[in-house]
Amino acid sequence: MRFRDLGLQYENLKSEIDSAIKEVLESSSFILGKQVSELEAKLAEYVGRKYCVTCANGTDALQLALMIWGIGPGDAVFTSDFTYFASAGTSSILGATPVFVDIDLDTFNISPEALEKAIIRTLDEGKLVPKVVVPVDLFGQPADYNKIIPIARKYGLKILEDGAQGFGGSIDGKKACSFGDISTTSFFPAKPLGCYGDGGAVFTDDEEVVERLKSIRAQGKSPVDKYDNREIGMNSRLDTLQAAILLQKLKAFIEYELDAVNKVAESYTGKLNERYVTPKVLDGFYSSWAQYTILVKDEEERKSIIDKLKANDIPSMIYYPRGLHQQKAYEWMELTDELYPDTMEATKRVLSLPMHPYLTEEDICKITEVLLS
């Protein structure tokens, strides 16, 4: 059994993917081929944005957005303390300072109440200028934008939606990657929509932003002459091969994979909710289930469960074993665990189970029987 069975997915899409790869190889158009622009159009349509600009990976997507806004030294960028390092590291690499915010333990997403307190605290300290909030759509469920957006507007902050895990999720029918002033996603293989390598995308409704994104992702070149560089940029383009693969995967994702993972999650919850704290999806919210993450009693129980699962050839993962404030790169901030009680609770109790569209009911029964034994 695999945690996320990309091999089984390939078996189901083999003819379509092989044909798409063959077409690119025969065209020899490996950089910004027609499949890239076709994918960008389909992605924008799916999430409900006017424009999509692809790039080399999800981390670059976040950095490109921050560069568009000129984020740099002296600026505060607020993000969840319980997330992958890139959500904060991209602001640091530009010289800005990430401000970590505790989570809501029910959803694992950034707490709107803690966010406003962090903004007020930063303003009172007077050392940094609050500029951007980066909510993370963790484990497939969008952050609570109904509460986050009014807070951001109140204090004049931009919203950069990190939809790397949330692609396919929604709130009241409005898709993830449509909530931010700029939104991003990742096509890392294990994401809800993943390619066979690295890839990312940036979403916006602003045509001027699109033109700058296309320039910055290609070393800041002008739109008419690639040897006329107007600003400092990056080398961050999505390969045509990956775009061709994603076009096939996107079709399957929309047609049946998203529905399938929700049925897997429903089966898990029905079997486990009397014994464990199972994931909570808020009213009106829809998850794409990047991960199915339960809360166990404590670290000792978690270790015991992991060992039992492993003995039965069942993989599991801990997302995440530490908060961002505990990362060595941020030791200089001297932040204490007491500032992030729900993050600390999560790091000790979370356990993610195998989750993908091709997980069978037999597999689910095998996993849950071990968990309930």
C-alpha positions as CSV (number, residue, x, y, z in Angstrom):
1,M,0.0,0.0,0.0
2,R,1.2,3.5,-0.8
3,F,0.5,6.7,1.0
4,R,-0.5,8.5,-2.2
5,D,-0.6,6.0,-5.0
6,L,0.7,7.9,-8.0
7,G,1.6,4.6,-9.7
8,L,-2.0,3.4,-9.6
9,Q,-3.1,6.8,-10.9
10,Y,-0.7,6.4,-13.8
11,E,-2.1,3.0,-14.7
12,N,-5.6,4.5,-14.9
13,L,-4.4,7.4,-17.1
14,K,-1.5,5.7,-18.9
15,S,-2.8,6.0,-22.5
16,E,-3.7,9.6,-22.2
17,I,-0.5,10.6,-20.4
18,D,1.8,8.6,-22.7
19,S,0.1,10.2,-25.8
20,A,0.5,13.7,-24.3
21,I,4.2,13.1,-23.6
22,K,4.7,11.7,-27.1
23,E,3.2,14.8,-28.6
24,V,5.6,17.1,-26.8
25,L,8.6,15.0,-27.7
26,E,7.7,15.0,-31.3
27,S,7.1,18.8,-31.3
28,S,10.4,19.4,-29.5
29,S,8.8,22.4,-27.9
30,F,9.9,21.8,-24.4
31,I,9.8,25.4,-23.0
32,L,6.5,27.4,-23.0
33,G,5.0,25.1,-25.7
34,K,1.3,25.4,-26.6
35,Q,0.3,23.0,-23.7
36,V,1.5,25.6,-21.2
37,S,-0.9,28.3,-22.4
38,E,-3.7,25.7,-22.8
39,L,-3.2,24.6,-19.2
40,E,-3.1,28.1,-17.9
41,A,-6.5,28.9,-19.6
42,K,-8.1,25.7,-18.2
43,L,-6.7,26.3,-14.7
44,A,-8.0,29.9,-14.6
45,E,-11.4,28.8,-15.8
46,Y,-11.6,26.0,-13.2
47,V,-10.8,28.2,-10.2
48,G,-12.8,31.2,-11.5
49,R,-10.0,33.7,-12.1
50,K,-9.3,35.7,-15.2
51,Y,-5.7,34.7,-15.5
52,C,-3.2,32.0,-14.5
53,V,0.6,32.1,-15.0
54,T,2.5,28.9,-14.4
55,C,6.0,28.7,-13.0
56,A,8.6,26.1,-11.9
57,N,7.2,25.3,-8.5
58,G,4.9,26.4,-5.7
59,T,7.6,28.1,-3.7
60,D,8.5,30.3,-6.7
61,A,4.8,31.0,-7.1
62,L,4.7,32.6,-3.6
63,Q,7.9,34.5,-4.2
64,L,6.7,35.8,-7.6
65,A,3.6,37.2,-5.9
66,L,5.5,38.9,-3.2
67,M,7.9,40.4,-5.7
68,I,5.0,41.8,-7.6
69,W,4.0,43.7,-4.5
70,G,7.6,44.8,-3.8
71,I,7.7,43.1,-0.4
72,G,11.1,43.5,1.3
73,P,13.0,44.6,4.4
74,G,10.9,46.2,7.1
75,D,7.7,44.4,5.9
76,A,5.7,42.0,8.0
77,V,4.2,38.9,6.3
78,F,1.7,37.0,8.4
79,T,1.3,33.3,7.9
80,S,0.3,30.1,9.7
81,D,2.8,28.6,12.2
82,F,1.6,25.1,11.2
83,T,2.6,24.7,7.6
84,Y,5.4,23.9,5.2
85,F,8.4,26.1,5.4
86,A,7.9,27.8,2.0
87,S,4.9,29.7,3.3
88,A,7.3,31.8,5.4
89,G,10.7,31.2,3.7
90,T,9.6,33.1,0.5
91,S,9.2,36.3,2.5
92,S,12.5,35.8,4.3
93,I,14.4,35.4,1.1
94,L,13.2,38.8,0.0
95,G,14.3,40.4,3.3
96,A,10.8,40.7,4.8
97,T,10.0,39.2,8.2
98,P,7.4,36.4,8.6
99,V,5.1,36.7,11.6
100,F,3.8,33.4,12.7
101,V,0.1,33.0,13.7
102,D,-1.4,30.1,15.7
103,I,-4.0,27.8,14.2
104,D,-7.6,26.7,14.8
105,L,-7.1,23.1,16.0
106,D,-10.5,22.1,14.5
107,T,-9.3,22.8,10.9
108,F,-5.5,23.1,11.3
109,N,-5.8,26.4,9.4
110,I,-4.7,29.9,10.5
111,S,-6.9,31.3,13.3
112,P,-8.6,34.5,12.2
113,E,-8.7,35.7,15.9
114,A,-5.0,34.9,16.4
115,L,-4.3,36.7,13.1
116,E,-5.9,40.0,14.2
117,K,-4.0,39.8,17.6
118,A,-0.7,39.3,15.7
119,I,-1.4,42.3,13.5
120,I,-2.2,44.5,16.4
121,R,0.8,43.3,18.3
122,T,3.0,44.1,15.3
123,L,1.6,47.6,14.9
124,D,2.0,48.3,18.6
125,E,5.7,47.2,18.5
126,G,6.3,49.5,15.6
127,K,9.3,47.7,14.2
128,L,7.6,46.3,11.1
129,V,5.0,47.4,8.6
130,P,2.2,44.9,8.2
131,K,1.8,44.2,4.4
132,V,0.6,40.7,3.6
133,V,-1.2,37.8,5.1
134,V,-0.5,34.3,3.6
135,P,-3.4,32.0,4.7
136,V,-2.6,28.4,3.9
137,D,-5.4,26.1,2.6
138,L,-4.1,23.2,4.7
139,F,-4.9,19.5,4.1
140,G,-7.4,20.4,1.3
141,Q,-9.7,22.8,3.1
142,P,-9.6,26.5,2.3
143,A,-8.7,28.8,5.2
144,D,-11.7,30.7,6.7
145,Y,-11.6,33.6,4.2
146,N,-15.1,34.8,5.3
147,K,-13.3,36.0,8.4
148,I,-9.8,36.6,7.1
149,I,-10.7,38.9,4.3
150,P,-12.5,41.5,6.5
151,I,-9.5,41.5,8.9
152,A,-7.0,42.0,6.0
153,R,-9.1,44.9,4.6
154,K,-9.4,46.5,8.0
155,Y,-5.6,46.8,8.3
156,G,-4.8,47.4,4.7
157,L,-3.1,44.0,4.1
158,K,-2.8,42.1,0.8
159,I,-4.0,38.5,0.8
160,L,-1.7,35.9,-0.8
161,E,-3.6,32.6,-0.8
162,D,-1.3,29.6,-0.5
163,G,-3.5,27.0,-2.2
164,A,-0.8,24.4,-2.6
165,Q,-2.9,21.9,-0.7
166,G,-6.3,23.4,-1.2
167,F,-6.7,23.2,-5.0
168,G,-10.1,21.8,-5.7
169,G,-11.5,22.8,-2.3
170,S,-14.2,25.5,-2.1
171,I,-16.3,27.8,0.1
172,D,-20.0,28.1,-0.8
173,G,-19.1,26.9,-4.3
174,K,-16.3,29.5,-4.7
175,K,-13.1,27.6,-5.6
176,A,-9.8,27.7,-3.7
177,C,-7.2,29.9,-5.5
178,S,-9.9,32.5,-6.1
179,F,-9.8,34.2,-2.6
180,G,-6.5,36.0,-2.6
181,D,-5.6,39.3,-4.2
182,I,-3.1,36.9,-5.7
183,S,-3.4,33.1,-5.2
184,T,-0.9,30.3,-5.8
185,T,-0.8,26.6,-6.0
186,S,1.8,23.8,-6.3
187,F,1.9,20.8,-8.7
188,F,4.3,18.8,-6.5
189,P,3.5,15.2,-7.2
190,A,1.8,14.6,-3.8
191,K,-0.6,17.6,-4.1
192,P,-4.3,17.2,-5.0
193,L,-3.3,18.0,-8.6
194,G,0.3,17.0,-9.1
195,C,2.7,16.6,-12.0
196,Y,5.7,14.3,-12.5
197,G,8.3,16.7,-11.1
198,D,7.9,20.3,-9.9
199,G,5.4,22.9,-11.0
200,G,3.4,25.8,-9.8
201,A,0.9,28.5,-10.8
202,V,-0.2,32.0,-9.8
203,F,-3.8,33.3,-10.2
204,T,-5.0,36.9,-10.5
205,D,-7.7,39.0,-12.0
206,D,-5.3,41.9,-12.8
207,E,-3.9,42.1,-16.4
208,E,-1.0,44.3,-15.3
209,V,0.0,41.7,-12.7
210,V,-0.1,39.0,-15.4
211,E,2.3,40.9,-17.7
212,R,4.8,41.4,-14.8
213,L,4.5,37.8,-13.8
214,K,5.4,36.6,-17.3
215,S,8.3,39.0,-17.2
216,I,9.6,38.2,-13.8
217,R,9.4,34.4,-14.3
218,A,11.8,34.9,-17.3
219,Q,14.6,37.0,-15.8
220,G,12.6,40.3,-16.0
221,K,12.5,40.3,-19.8
222,S,10.5,42.8,-21.8
223,P,7.4,41.5,-23.6
224,V,8.9,42.2,-27.0
225,D,12.6,41.4,-26.6
226,K,13.9,38.6,-24.4
227,Y,17.4,40.2,-24.4
228,D,15.9,43.5,-23.0
229,N,15.6,42.9,-19.2
230,R,13.6,45.6,-17.5
231,E,13.9,44.3,-13.9
232,I,15.6,41.6,-11.8
233,G,13.6,38.4,-12.1
234,M,13.8,34.6,-11.8
235,N,14.1,31.6,-14.1
236,S,10.9,29.9,-13.3
237,R,8.9,28.4,-16.1
238,L,6.7,25.3,-16.2
239,D,8.1,22.6,-18.6
240,T,5.8,21.8,-21.5
241,L,6.1,18.1,-20.6
242,Q,4.7,18.8,-17.2
243,A,1.9,21.0,-18.6
244,A,0.9,18.2,-21.0
245,I,0.8,15.7,-18.1
246,L,-1.3,18.1,-16.0
247,L,-3.8,18.6,-18.7
248,Q,-4.6,14.9,-18.6
249,K,-4.6,14.8,-14.8
250,L,-6.8,17.9,-14.5
251,K,-9.5,16.3,-16.6
252,A,-9.5,13.2,-14.4
253,F,-9.3,15.4,-11.3
254,I,-12.5,17.3,-12.3
255,E,-14.4,14.3,-13.7
256,Y,-14.0,11.8,-10.8
257,E,-10.9,12.1,-8.6
258,L,-12.2,14.9,-6.4
259,D,-15.4,13.1,-5.8
260,A,-13.5,9.9,-5.1
261,V,-11.3,11.4,-2.4
262,N,-14.4,12.8,-0.6
263,K,-15.9,9.4,-0.6
264,V,-12.7,8.0,0.9
265,A,-12.8,10.7,3.6
266,E,-16.4,10.0,4.3
267,S,-15.6,6.3,4.8
268,Y,-12.7,7.0,7.1
269,T,-14.7,9.4,9.2
270,G,-17.6,7.0,9.5
271,K,-15.3,4.3,10.8
272,L,-13.0,6.4,13.1
273,N,-15.0,9.3,14.5
274,E,-16.0,7.5,17.7
275,R,-12.4,6.6,18.6
276,Y,-10.4,9.5,17.2
277,V,-10.8,13.2,16.5
278,T,-11.5,13.1,12.7
279,P,-11.1,16.1,10.4
280,K,-13.7,18.8,10.6
281,V,-14.9,20.4,7.4
282,L,-16.7,23.7,8.2
283,D,-20.3,24.3,7.0
284,G,-20.3,25.4,3.4
285,F,-16.7,24.3,2.9
286,Y,-15.5,21.5,0.6
287,S,-12.1,19.8,0.9
288,S,-9.9,18.3,-1.8
289,W,-8.3,16.1,0.9
290,A,-4.6,16.7,0.3
291,Q,-4.2,14.8,3.5
292,Y,-6.6,12.9,5.8
293,T,-5.3,13.9,9.3
294,I,-6.6,12.6,12.6
295,L,-5.8,13.7,16.1
296,V,-4.7,11.0,18.5
297,K,-4.3,11.2,22.3
298,D,-0.6,12.0,22.5
299,E,2.9,11.3,21.2
300,E,3.1,8.0,22.9
301,E,-0.1,6.7,21.3
302,R,0.9,8.1,18.0
303,K,4.2,6.2,18.0
304,S,2.4,3.0,18.9
305,I,-0.1,3.5,16.1
306,I,2.6,4.2,13.5
307,D,4.4,1.0,14.6
308,K,1.3,-1.1,14.3
309,L,0.5,0.4,10.9
310,K,4.0,-0.2,9.7
311,A,3.9,-3.8,10.9
312,N,0.9,-4.2,8.6
313,D,2.6,-2.5,5.6
314,I,0.5,0.6,6.0
315,P,2.3,3.9,5.5
316,S,1.5,7.0,7.6
317,M,3.0,10.5,7.9
318,I,3.3,13.3,10.4
319,Y,2.4,16.7,8.9
320,Y,4.0,18.6,10.7
321,P,6.3,17.5,13.6
322,R,7.2,21.1,14.5
323,G,5.8,24.7,14.1
324,L,7.6,27.2,11.9
325,H,8.6,29.1,15.1
326,Q,10.6,26.0,16.0
327,Q,12.6,25.9,12.8
328,K,16.3,26.5,13.3
329,A,16.3,29.1,10.6
330,Y,14.0,31.2,12.9
331,E,15.8,30.6,16.2
332,W,16.9,34.3,16.1
333,M,13.3,35.4,16.7
334,E,13.4,33.7,20.1
335,L,9.7,32.8,20.0
336,T,8.3,30.6,22.7
337,D,5.9,27.6,22.4
338,E,3.4,29.3,24.6
339,L,2.6,31.8,21.8
340,Y,1.3,28.9,19.7
341,P,-0.7,26.5,21.9
342,D,-2.8,24.9,19.2
343,T,0.1,24.5,16.9
344,M,2.0,22.7,19.7
345,E,-1.0,20.5,20.4
346,A,-1.2,19.6,16.7
347,T,2.5,18.7,16.4
348,K,2.2,16.2,19.2
349,R,-1.1,14.6,18.0
350,V,-1.5,14.7,14.2
351,L,-1.3,11.6,12.1
352,S,-2.0,11.5,8.4
353,L,-3.4,8.3,6.8
354,P,-3.1,7.1,3.2
355,M,-5.3,9.2,1.0
356,H,-5.9,9.2,-2.8
357,P,-8.7,8.7,-5.3
358,Y,-7.8,5.1,-5.9
359,L,-7.9,3.9,-2.3
360,T,-10.4,1.0,-2.1
361,E,-12.9,0.2,0.6
362,E,-10.9,-2.9,1.3
363,D,-7.8,-0.7,1.9
364,I,-9.8,1.6,4.1
365,C,-11.1,-1.3,6.2
366,K,-7.6,-2.7,6.6
367,I,-6.2,0.7,7.8
368,T,-9.1,1.4,10.2
369,E,-9.1,-2.1,11.7
370,V,-5.5,-1.6,12.8
371,L,-6.4,1.9,14.1
372,L,-9.3,0.5,16.1
373,S,-7.5,-2.6,17.4
